[in-house]
């Protein structure tokens, strides 16, 4: 059986194979320098179509809009990327371009990780290194939901592979958004003003943190998938668009339910910042191979963490396996206390067929305007 990873890592880079390296790109077929494709408003366009079996190894693209101001400045949110494997009717990948490559809010910004990067100028060079196998063809599509014409420059680098192992999963990615999570906290009563009234807890402990969540109901859902597969990461974007009882957006525990298990799940975390491998209410942007904070908006209206924030966690060395189903959730603040704008992209591999994704509306795509 073919071992797909041999020769594609630092440890095995010296291993040779009979695979053929191929590329689909937007280069000017006349030999000139108009190296892009035009995507008109409202248009869906298949920009890469591959026949036979293979593995996509690298995708690079950059996207521009004829209107860089106003509504079209959100073109990294208003352009949707879809990927189809073999002859499937429903896409296995359906994500706005910017969100797919690691950051939401329609924003691009320089960062790098093991799977994704946004490169200069100003993060508009978008790259993905997740391997994407297919048995009988691959199709990549862009949809322009904005009012302005877009230009897409791209490379899709892949290997022709004769035999894809039977135990290979197909790559999937899905975007989700809840524009205002359902929080119970009262912003007029900040949790910092009523501490030390609960017996058995430290004097500094906010009373609101005593409230319990022993079901996971109401958590923000990053991914819900059915079948056999492995979850390999996500990015999460939180817009704290108004004052909250807890201005800090964190403290929400991650709860990952495998194969329909009840609460508490076998994978239960201790807080948003902890799941993303940071700590103690971070205010610093940071990127590493498998985790990072790509966007911190700073103090807004006199309090930190207001406005837009983005972070990522990649489970490449520690994938999360499931046999029948998976539900990846996280509280929006402790016990779902806060009401903020949450969006995310989840990445996973699984056998087909996959559950059909919820259709994206324009309101799912448009970023919230900055309040401050």
Secondary structure, DSSP 4 states (H G I P E B T S, - for coil): ---TTTTSSGGGTT-----EEEEEE---TTSSS---EEE-TT-EEEEEEE-SSEEEEEEEEEEEES--SGGGGGHHHHEEEEEEETT-SS-SEEEEHHHHTT--TT----EE-SSEEEESSTT-EEEE---EEESS-EEEEEEE-SSS-EEEEEEEEEEE-S---TTPPEEEEEEEEESS------TTS-GGGSBS-STTS-TT-BGGGG---SS-TTPEEEEEEESSEEEEEEEEEEEE-S--SSSS---PPEEEEETTPPSSPSEE-S-HHHHTT--SS--S-EE-SSEEEEEE---BTTBTT-EEEEEEEE-SSS-EEESSEEEEEE-SSGGG----EEEEEEEEEEPSP-PPPPPPPHHHHSPPPP--
